[in-house]
Amino acid sequence: MFLAGQLLAWRHLSASGFHLLGGTSSSFVYMLTAMHGIHLAGGILALSFANVAAMLGRPVESRRIVVDITAWYWHFMTALWIYILVLFSFAAR
């Protein structure tokens, strides 16, 4: 849902004159949200892989490894976004 909403938001921004090549700040907004979308898609792919491994009845240790890797990925993404938000908070001052 986020990715579909993001595409709609990009269309609205573009129609309002906020283009990708319109300047540094507009390019940064597009780049930041695109990177978020790519990381979100990667996380969904990892969760899907873990779900398929569980549905196929893989051995518990095999499923545990997949779930652990997926959990590490999401925890890293959480820490990264907290860092980015703090960075933006200090940059705005």
DRENVO-595051 format. One line per 10 residues: their letters; for each residue z negated, y, x of N, C-alpha, C, CB. Coordinates in Angstrom, 2 decimals. Each point is the difference from the previous one (the first is absolute). Glycine has a CB too. Layout:
REM residues N
a = Z Y X Z Y X Z Y X Z Y X  ...
//
This chain:
REM residues 93
mflagqllaw = 0.00 -1.19 0.83 0.00 1.19 -0.83 0.00 1.26 0.88 -1.22 -1.27 -1.82  0.48 1.21 2.93 -0.03 1.17 0.88 1.39 0.31 0.53 -2.36 -0.54 0.63  3.07 -0.48 -0.20 1.32 0.23 0.60 0.97 0.58 -1.02 -0.42 -1.89 1.59  0.39 1.40 -2.82 0.86 0.56 -1.05 -0.40 1.44 -0.30 0.32 -2.30 -0.99  -1.61 2.56 0.92 -0.47 1.36 -0.23 0.37 0.93 1.14 -1.88 -0.92 -1.32  1.85 0.40 2.54 0.36 0.82 1.15 1.48 0.37 -0.03 -1.81 -1.11 1.33  2.65 0.18 -1.72 1.42 0.32 -0.11 0.25 1.07 -1.06 0.55 -2.33 0.73  -1.26 2.23 -1.84 0.12 1.04 -1.04 -0.50 1.35 0.51 -0.28 -1.76 -1.77  -0.81 1.74 2.52 -0.53 1.25 0.56 0.99 0.60 1.01 -2.36 -0.85 -0.33  2.98 0.01 1.14 0.99 0.50 0.96 1.19 0.63 -0.72 -0.70 -1.77 1.63
rhlsasgfhl = 1.13 1.15 -2.72 1.10 0.58 -0.78 -0.39 1.37 -0.55 0.80 -2.31 -0.61  -2.03 2.40 0.09 -0.48 1.27 -0.54 -0.11 1.06 1.09 -1.25 -1.26 -1.78  0.73 0.88 2.92 -0.10 0.94 1.12 1.38 0.47 0.45 -2.13 -1.11 0.72  3.05 0.19 -0.63 1.35 0.35 0.43 0.67 0.93 -1.02 0.17 -2.19 1.21  -0.37 1.92 -2.49 0.58 0.85 -1.04 -0.63 1.40 0.01 0.44 -2.04 -1.39  -1.68 2.12 1.90 -0.69 1.29 0.07 0.32 0.77 1.27 -1.82 -0.97 -1.37  2.66 0.39 2.24 0.38 0.69 1.22 -0.82 -0.39 1.23 0.71 1.83 -1.44  -1.56 -2.83 1.32 -0.85 -0.47 1.10 0.70 -1.21 0.62 -2.16 0.84 -1.11  3.12 -0.58 2.00 0.86 -1.04 0.55 -0.54 -0.58 1.30 1.94 1.12 -1.08  -1.47 -2.32 1.39 -0.41 -0.68 1.23 0.34 0.83 1.23 0.33 -2.19 -1.14
lggtsssfvy = 0.83 2.78 1.16 0.44 0.80 1.15 -0.27 1.49 -0.20 1.75 -1.71 0.46  -2.66 2.03 -1.36 -0.28 1.39 -0.32 -0.94 0.71 0.96 0.38 -0.64 -2.30  -0.96 -0.06 3.22 -0.93 0.61 0.94 -1.02 -1.01 0.48 0.31 2.20 -1.11  -1.16 -1.75 2.00 -0.98 -0.90 0.60 -1.00 -0.53 -1.02 0.26 1.25 2.13  -0.79 -0.39 -2.97 -1.03 -0.45 -0.94 0.57 -0.94 -1.05 -1.22 2.13 0.37  2.41 -1.85 -0.86 0.57 -0.89 -1.00 0.38 -1.35 0.62 0.85 2.00 -1.27  -0.34 -1.98 2.48 0.32 -1.26 0.68 -1.26 -0.82 0.23 1.96 1.10 1.11  -3.06 -0.42 -0.77 -1.26 -0.69 0.24 -0.52 -0.67 -1.27 -0.52 1.65 1.81  0.64 -0.97 -2.94 -0.45 -0.58 -1.28 0.79 -1.26 -0.30 -0.63 2.29 -0.86  1.94 -2.21 1.00 0.84 -1.17 -0.25 -0.33 -1.13 0.98 1.82 1.51 -0.88
mltamhgihl = -1.99 -1.18 2.15 -0.30 -1.02 1.01 -1.35 -0.66 -0.27 1.37 1.27 1.67  -2.37 -0.48 -1.99 -1.34 -0.53 -0.24 -0.01 -0.93 -1.20 -0.98 2.06 1.00  1.61 -1.65 -2.09 0.01 -0.85 -1.18 0.89 -1.22 0.19 -0.42 2.02 -1.41  1.49 -1.90 2.19 0.84 -1.16 0.29 -0.76 -1.02 0.84 2.05 1.44 -0.11  -2.80 -0.97 1.09 -0.79 -0.92 0.83 -1.07 -0.69 -0.85 0.43 1.44 2.03  -1.01 -0.70 -2.94 -0.99 -0.60 -0.90 0.66 -1.10 -0.83 -1.29 2.18 -0.09  2.48 -1.90 -0.42 0.72 -1.00 -0.79 0.35 -1.23 0.81 0.91 1.83 -1.37  -0.50 -1.65 2.61 0.33 -1.15 0.86 -1.23 -0.84 0.28 1.85 1.32 1.06  -2.97 -0.67 -0.78 -1.23 -0.75 0.25 -0.49 -0.70 -1.27 -0.60 1.63 1.81  0.75 -0.98 -2.94 -0.38 -0.62 -1.27 0.86 -1.22 -0.27 -0.73 2.23 -0.88
aggilalsfa = 2.03 -2.12 1.11 0.90 -1.15 -0.20 -0.38 -1.15 0.94 1.84 1.57 -0.71  -2.19 -1.25 1.96 -0.44 -1.04 0.93 -1.27 -0.68 -0.46 1.07 1.27 1.83  -2.00 -0.50 -2.36 -1.24 -0.59 -0.51 0.22 -0.87 -1.21 -1.20 1.96 0.87  2.09 -1.52 -1.75 0.32 -0.81 -1.18 0.68 -1.29 0.43 0.22 2.08 -1.40  0.64 -2.01 2.40 0.65 -1.19 0.53 -1.03 -0.97 0.58 2.06 1.35 0.51  -3.04 -0.84 0.22 -1.05 -0.85 0.57 -0.84 -0.64 -1.10 -0.07 1.47 2.05  -0.28 -0.69 -3.08 -0.76 -0.56 -1.12 0.80 -1.06 -0.74 -1.21 2.17 -0.22  2.51 -1.93 0.07 0.86 -0.98 -0.67 0.06 -1.29 0.81 1.36 1.86 -1.01  -1.25 -1.74 2.32 0.03 -1.17 0.86 -1.30 -0.79 -0.12 1.54 1.21 1.58  -2.67 -0.52 -1.62 -1.29 -0.67 -0.15 -0.08 -0.70 -1.36 -1.08 1.70 1.51
nvaamlgrpv = 1.60 -1.07 -2.54 -0.01 -0.59 -1.34 0.87 -1.25 -0.05 -0.39 2.27 -0.98  1.56 -2.21 1.59 0.90 -1.16 0.03 -0.66 -1.15 0.78 2.02 1.52 -0.15  -2.67 -1.21 1.25 -0.68 -1.03 0.78 -1.08 -0.68 -0.84 0.46 1.29 2.12  -1.16 -0.52 -2.93 -1.04 -0.58 -0.87 0.62 -0.84 -1.11 -1.49 1.96 0.50  2.58 -1.48 -1.07 0.64 -0.74 -1.10 0.66 -1.30 0.48 0.39 2.19 -1.16  0.05 -2.22 2.40 0.62 -1.21 0.54 -1.02 -1.05 0.44 1.91 1.40 0.73  -3.17 -1.02 -0.79 -1.05 -0.95 0.36 -0.10 -0.26 1.49 0.32 -1.02 -2.20  -0.04 2.04 2.99 -0.12 -0.15 1.45 -1.45 -0.32 0.35 1.91 1.61 0.39  -2.13 -2.20 0.79 -1.38 -0.29 0.41 -0.85 1.27 0.04 0.84 -1.95 1.34  -2.12 1.78 -1.55 -0.91 1.14 -0.09 0.04 0.85 1.27 -1.47 -1.34 -1.52
esrrivvdit = 1.50 0.72 2.67 0.03 0.77 1.26 1.27 0.84 0.10 -1.38 -1.78 1.10  2.49 1.24 -1.53 1.26 0.74 0.03 -0.08 1.21 -0.93 1.26 -2.13 0.53  -1.80 1.93 -1.72 -0.15 1.11 -0.95 -0.98 1.03 0.52 0.52 -1.56 -1.90  -1.56 1.09 2.55 -1.01 0.92 0.52 0.60 0.94 1.04 -1.77 -1.73 -0.42  2.63 1.19 1.28 0.64 0.83 1.02 0.86 1.07 -0.66 -0.02 -1.94 1.61  0.80 1.55 -2.61 0.87 0.95 -0.70 -0.82 1.08 -0.68 1.71 -1.80 -0.35  -2.78 1.41 -0.31 -0.86 0.97 -0.70 -0.69 0.92 1.01 -0.35 -1.64 -1.88  -0.11 1.10 3.00 -0.65 0.82 1.02 0.97 1.03 0.58 -1.52 -1.92 0.55  2.74 1.50 -0.25 0.99 0.94 0.54 0.31 1.09 -1.02 0.98 -1.82 1.42  -0.84 1.42 -2.68 0.27 0.98 -1.06 -1.16 0.98 -0.16 1.43 -1.69 -1.17
awywhfmtal = -2.64 1.17 1.24 -1.19 0.88 -0.11 -0.06 0.98 1.16 -1.23 -1.82 -1.21  1.50 1.34 2.42 0.01 0.90 1.16 1.06 1.08 -0.17 -0.79 -1.88 1.46  1.94 1.51 -1.98 1.07 0.97 -0.22 -0.48 1.09 -0.96 1.75 -1.78 0.40  -2.32 1.40 -1.54 -0.44 1.00 -0.98 -1.15 0.84 0.52 0.75 -1.53 -1.82  -1.66 0.92 2.59 -1.09 0.79 0.58 0.54 1.01 1.02 -1.56 -1.94 -0.35  2.53 1.54 1.15 0.61 0.92 0.94 0.67 1.15 -0.74 0.33 -1.88 1.63  0.38 1.57 -2.70 0.67 1.05 -0.78 -1.02 0.96 -0.60 1.89 -1.58 -0.52  -3.00 1.05 0.05 -1.06 0.86 -0.55 -0.54 0.94 1.07 -0.61 -1.78 -1.66  0.31 1.24 2.83 -0.52 0.82 1.10 1.04 1.04 0.43 -1.42 -1.92 0.78  2.68 1.54 -0.75 1.06 0.93 0.39 0.09 1.15 -0.99 1.25 -1.88 1.07
wiyilvlfsf = -1.29 1.60 -2.36 0.11 1.08 -0.99 -1.25 0.88 -0.01 1.48 -1.47 -1.38  -2.64 0.90 1.63 -1.21 0.85 0.12 0.15 0.93 1.18 -1.43 -1.80 -1.03  1.93 1.28 2.15 0.23 0.82 1.19 1.00 1.12 -0.31 -0.48 -1.99 1.47  1.57 1.66 -2.14 1.01 1.01 -0.33 -0.57 1.07 -0.92 1.79 -1.73 0.25  -2.58 1.34 -1.24 -0.59 0.99 -0.91 -0.99 0.90 0.74 0.27 -1.61 -1.90  -1.06 1.05 2.80 -0.93 0.82 0.79 0.79 0.94 0.91 -1.74 -1.83 -0.07  2.79 1.31 0.68 0.85 0.84 0.86 0.58 1.17 -0.79 0.56 -2.02 1.41  -0.05 1.75 -2.60 0.55 1.08 -0.84 -1.09 0.97 -0.42 1.77 -1.56 -0.83  -2.96 1.04 0.60 -1.10 0.88 -0.39 -0.32 1.00 1.11 -0.92 -1.83 -1.45  0.88 1.35 2.68 -0.27 0.89 1.13 1.19 0.91 0.30 -1.56 -1.72 0.94
aar = 2.76 1.24 -1.14 1.19 0.79 0.27 0.16 1.15 -1.00 1.06 -2.03 0.98  -1.62 1.85 -2.19 0.12 1.01 -1.04 -0.93 1.17 0.22 0.67 -1.79 -1.56  -1.63 1.67 2.45 -0.98 1.07 0.22 0.53 1.08 0.88 -1.78 -1.63 -0.28
//
